[in-house]
Amino acid sequence: MSEFEEIHDELRAVARGLLAKTGHETATDWSALARAGWPGLEAPAEFDGAGATFAEVAVLLEEIGRAAALTAFPSVAVLGLGALGMLAPDTLRDKLFRESVAGGAVPVVALPGEWGAGADTGSPVVDPGAVMAGVTFALAGESGDQFLSGAAEFVCDVTAAGPLLVPARAPDGNVVIAVVEPGAAGLTVTAQPVVDATRVFGRVVADRVAVAPGAVLRFAGDGAAALRRLYDRAAIATACDSLGLSVAMLDATVEYVRVREQFGRPVGSFQAVQHACADMLVQVTVARQLVMAAVRGEVVRSPDAAVAASRAKAYATEAAVRVAGKAMQLHGGIGYTWESGIHVYLKRATLNRSLFGTPAAHRARLALRFR
C-alpha cells in the first residue's frame, strides 16, 4: 500500500466517523469539519491549509455521498475555495482564504446548479465551454462603487453562505468575482425546496447591489476559463457523490440478500438476484474508473481534463440512479417503505443526475469535439 493510499484510508475512516453522527436531514456540524481540517485540505500552506490536492477532497466527497450527508462542504471546498485559489493575490482574497480554512467563513459561489437542461428536449445545448457560460450577473459603473445585478437559480448551499462569491461580467467584459455579504441591500436569497431533503438550494437575485472596488476580485488568468474549470470541478464533485451513494446501495443490497430468506433459502442464492447484483457491481466499477480519471485530470490539469469530467459526470450520475433503483427492487416490499431509507439515496441520485449538467448535456458536450 502506497503512502497516498494510507492517507486516503485514514481520511475515509475519519469521514465515516464524523458523518455518522448526524442523520440525512440534519446538517453536519461545520465547526467539527473545520477542526478536522476539511476546508483547508486543498488550501496552500501559507493560508494554514494542508496543501493537499483535489484527490484528497474527492475521497471526502465520495464519503459524503456514501452517507447521503447534508453538508455545505462540497460547495465550499470545490467551488468556494476552488475559486479563491484561482484568483489573483489580493488582501481580501487572502483574508477569505484564512478565514475559510479556520472555519470562520463559508464562501459559496453563486453558480446556477444546472446547464444544458434543454438537451433532453432537442433544444440547443448550453455548453459550459462557451466563453460566458454561467455568468448570469453583471457589474455596472466605472468609478467608485459598482452595482451588481442579475440572478441565479438553484445555487447549492447559498442560504448558508458567508460571504457570497458572485461570478460577474465586469464593464470591461472580463469575468470577475464580486464578494457580497448575504445581508447586503438589494440582495435577495430565497430558499428553493427540492424533493431531496439532503440538499439545500436557493435563488439569488441582485438588484443594483453596491460593490466596493476592493470587493471585486480578478482571476489570475482568463476569467472565462477559470469559470469553466469551476463548472468541471462541480461536475466531478457530483460524480464523486454519486459514486459514494452507489457503493452504499450496493453494499446494503448485498448484505440484505445474504440474510433475507425466501422458500427456506437466502434470496442471494437465486441466480436472477446474483446477476442483478453483478450488474450493479459492474456499473460501480466502471463509474469508479471514470471518476478516478476525472480527479486525476483536475489534479494535474491535463489538456483533456474537461473531457474526463464530462465522461465521469455523464456515466456515474446515470449509473447511480440505476443502482439505487435496483437496490430498492432487490430489497423487496420493504425497499419501498420510508423506514428502509433507500428513497433517500434514490432521490439524491436523481438530483445528482441533473445537477451541473444532465448526462445528455455532457454527452452533447463531448460530441462537440467531433464537429
Salt bridges, closest charged atoms under 4 A:
ASP9 OD1 - ARG12 NH1 3.13
GLU42 OE1 - ARG233 NH2 2.91
GLU56 OE2 - HIS8 NE2 2.73
GLU62 OE2 - ARG288 NH2 2.82
GLU63 OE1 - ARG16 NE 2.81
ASP94 OD1 - ARG93 NH2 2.92
GLU99 OE2 - LYS95 NZ 2.82
ASP127 OD1 - ARG365 NE 3.51
GLU153 OE2 - ARG203 NE 2.41
ASP172 OD2 - ARG218 NH2 3.07
ASP232 OD1 - ARG365 NH1 2.80
ASP241 OD1 - ARG199 NH2 3.19
ASP241 OD2 - ARG348 NH2 2.67
GLU255 OE2 - ARG258 NH2 2.79
GLU298 OE2 - ARG229 NH2 2.74
GLU298 OE2 - ARG233 NH1 2.94
GLU318 OE1 - ARG322 NH1 3.96
GLU318 OE1 - ARG363 NH1 3.32
